[in-house]
């Protein structure tokens, strides 16, 4: 029954998103896609999950309606006050510093930041090798490494600088869309991301990078097609896309294999247990893409609340302030629940509810829909990379919404701050260097 309702909402939303934005891929279609998947898989009940109350389903539906209302509010505002794009000069735009000389400046930024990210990741591995003695020992103790990371007992690793890899991922996506192909240069930032996540026995950062790259690439490609009035061939993208996807899947699977020591999941059906030895589709993967609704049910029933004001939303802020002894550092990971298997993530609605209550369930998704639509139209009208940075990071929130509120992740917070800084610095540098040229 729930899956049927979710399918109906999914199909209607896909049509609505296509009508509003002229593209199948947009923030409304992304939202309903990730939520349809998690609702369908949870309802499939391959793990005998605890039943979900009507109240929880209504909360999920209410958040979706709020998100759509935010989209429609912003869309209506733009219809009544359309932006003037007549002055946009395509030739002048694609002759700016970012794309002049075949995107040479983009390539430099990607390589420099990508190499920094790789070096930081290697430093992280060096610290682990000092503790465990060999790469084999690190991999065999992946579960211990994961536990040490959560407890913050791995000392000596350089913090936060690794997020420059994600800045490089953004520029790599812009460059790929501009060149309409994926090259070795494009893959460099992912090497740093993957090495870093493997050193932490983590996967979320890889998903973050994929969401950032995919959304930035597609959005910028839509912009190019609209402004140049051309149809781009996708043949040159096939091989590069296959290589990139293969690299990501292998690395994420490798982390899963080394970290998960037991695929025996409590409450798993006989059909799911048959997949225990499957590398790509296993009980733990099914749990990752389905179980969070069960946690949300527990959170709503227990009326879980944050100890600090907007603690989950401002995790990185409180973590930074805590370094100066001004407040207690929030926990990086939340309380887990048995549903019947233990899991501690409960969709982005968990953090929103804990921070702001039921009022937040309306306000936050509404604002998410409102601002994502606003920056969609602003970017599509002007092509400003600053708008694209914000827009692509809002897409990450939406893409992660079935698991967690992405604004609490270092891989979200630092890139959305650092990338605009790099953009402004580069544009000002070239403006001073060549004051008469287009920037």
NORLIN-V135860 format. One record per helix or strand of 3 or more residues. SS is the DSSP state (helix for helix, strand for strand). FROM is the first residue (numbers start at 1). LEN is the number of residues. If there is no record, write none. Layout:
SS:FROM:LEN ; SS:FROM:LEN
This chain:
helix:2:20 ; helix:27:18 ; helix:54:27 ; helix:90:4 ; helix:100:33 ; helix:135:6 ; helix:142:10 ; helix:161:19 ; helix:184:16 ; helix:204:25 ; helix:235:25 ; helix:270:4 ; helix:283:6 ; helix:292:11 ; helix:315:8 ; helix:347:36 ; helix:385:16 ; helix:406:3 ; helix:410:24
